[in-house]
Amino acid sequence: MLATSLLFLLRFHANMATSMASQAAARGLRAASFRHLFLDKVKCTTVSPRRWLNLQEYQSKKLMQESGVAVQRFYVADSASEALKAAKRLNAKEIVLKAQILAGGRGKGVFDSGLKGGVHLTKDPAVVGELAKKMLGFNLTTKQTPKDGVKVKTVMVAEALDISRETYFAILMDRSCNGPVMVGSPQGGMDIEEVAASTPELIFKEIIDIFEGVRDDQALRMAANLGFKGPLQRQAADQIKRLYDLFLKVDATQVEVNPLGETPEGQVVCFDAKINFDDNAEFRQKAVFAMDDMTESDPTEMEAAKWDLKYIGLDGNIACFVNGAGLAMATCDIIDLHGGKPANFLDLGGGVKERQVYEAFKLLTADPKCNGRDEAHMKTFVSSLQRNRLSYFIFMFMVTMETISCKCSQHIQD
């Protein structure tokens, strides 16, 4: 009964989360997890992996290409001269040049070279070389990058194709179905959650038998639901089956194509894709995991990931050291509620070991923002907690549980 009551109290405080700190933590959690999209049209399931693998756009396209999935013809370059050669080699009517960074909003980004936009269209290969000079080696700033932006080290030179119609398609693991599920919509090229909220009848789902795979009738039915007709229906069904082959081949937990497009020339092409991988399969997917691009990752978050710790840096100066994501968010809210600002979101997770606790303390004490100069403010914060019995109960419960955890761990070690 006490556990149930406590859970209710924690959820109550978490649901009251309106602070910027909590919202930032929630956004960070969503960034470190993959979302299973409205599988029953009203419910969304979230699964947090042990760690996350970062692939550039061209790397995902290469994996798809190797599995026979139709993608735009493309080359990768790390110098302006190579980009120019690639553009000439494509011999395409129109070329798209894309800066390769692990952040969205590239099209509206700005380079510190003065160039605006990380995605450019041109029909002249010479222009590709000139644009690449202003991209490579310069920082690109978008809504999703740090304030100073991210240095662009590679560009993708691809054939530009017209899209006459956009659809959405994904294959993902769903716990409720105990296996993979296909999800599709004829409304692609936009936020699929918005489609599910406004027009749930346009979200289609097919459960896949893990032993049997995607049947021909399932692939054709999904292609029809996506709005492909005539010869394009068979072509789309073939792409769906190839995407499932890729899903199995690389131990993916999600392959999301948005948009799966139709061209005026009668081609079905995967224009943009996101692939999530099962980190527990790293031992047999060494080639895939060797592509992991961690150069853009926050060093502290990278160090935390090494020890299976969920860490998100925030702007305050009060360190948070918590076991459980919900409790961590509630703690951030309590700190913010009483005038403080959390410096981080750090979740130890279940089954924490002594070494993880040690490494977590190292991460916190290495943060220059947590410098101990706000002692007077912290005393005010604790005093406020004591006046608010509910907040004080949750805060002391958190401290007690962490203390017990550390003492038990030390006892086991001894």
Secondary structure, 3 states (H helix, E strand, C coil): CHHHHHHHHHHHHHHCCCCHHHHHHHHHHHHCCEEECCCCCCCCEEECCCCCCCCCHHHHHHHHHHCCCCCCCEEEECCHHHHHHHHHHHCCCCEEEEECCCCCCHHHCEECCCCECCEEEECCHHHHHHHHHHHCCCEEECCCCCCCCEECCCEEEEECCCCCEEEEEEEEEEHHHCEEEEEEECCCCCCHHHHHHHCHHHCEEEECECCCECCHHHHHHHHHHCCCCCHHHHHHHHHHHHHHHHHHHCCEEEEEEEEEEECCCCCEEECCEEEEECHHHHHHCHHHHCCCCCCCCCHHHHHHHHCCCEEEECCCCECCCECCHHHHHHHHHHHHHCCCCECEEEECCCCCCHHHHHHHHHHHHCCCCCCCCCHHHHHHHHHHHHHCHHHHHHHHHHHHHHHHHHHHHHHHHC
